[in-house]
Amino acid sequence: MGRCCRLLLVCLVALVLTAATWQRQLLYFPTHHDGSNGLAPWRDQGEVIGFARTVPSPKNVWLMLHGNGGQASDRAYALPSFADEDTVYILEYPGYGQRPGSPSKEALNQAAKQGYLLLRREYPDTPVCVVGESLGSGPACSLAAVQPAPDKIVLVAPFDKLHRVAQYHYWFLPVRLLLPDNWDNIKALKGYQGRVEIFGAREDKVIPEKFAKSLAESRPGTVFREIEGGHNDWSAPGRVSIRNP
């Protein structure tokens, strides 16, 4: 191997390592405390895979895929946005909270599918719907291809294609090369026959509202609702109502 080829190989390896490190720093900010915030542990074969607020004979069952920071039990703040007669399960991602593993697009999508199908088995006669918050809109949209498909998908402060958000913040970097975990929500929702409702925050500086609008406009029949506030303000009373139908 010539000197130039060796140098090129070293540069490629360095780029791959840089991409992996940069991606982890950009996308995933897990915490690992053992608090539940009053929610019940959600278990599968003895392993805690999330937390839940359950009600007897729910009208709907919701699977919530949360954003990239914190952990599932931190999302108790979202519960007032759901109807009192609905049951809500909040998935814990691999590598978040006390759940083993390492976060990645593949790991989050697989965990979402596992949790969703578990709920379908547990509630065979009840509508099972999905809500994705921020980064969680990626694994939420990935469930559109699962059969049976979710009865409804609600997305709060979502993106259309993740690399577009990264490029917006890091315009000077070759983002597509540095972001292997690149969810494409437009592609994921293509062909989905259920109802989709999207909430975009007017003052969102993390995932600007234009990306939520782009996703809504890519799919005829999608309901788009603009709300006040920034990226993390959506759970303020009265801003987001998560309902089916």
Buried (B, 14 or more C-beta within 10 A) or exposed (E): EEEEEEEEEEEEEEEEEEBBEBBBEBBBBBEEEEEBEEBEBBEEEEEBBBBBBEEEEBBBBBBBBBBBBBBBBBBBEBBBBBBEEBBBBBBBBBBBBBBEBEBBBEBBBBBBBEBBBBBBEEBEEBBBBBBBBBBBBBBBBBBBBBEEBBBBBBBBBBBBBBBBBBBBEBEEEEBEEBBEBBBBBBBBBEEBEBBBBBBBBEEBEBBBBBBBBBBBEBBEEBEBBEBEBEBBBBBBEEBBEBBBE
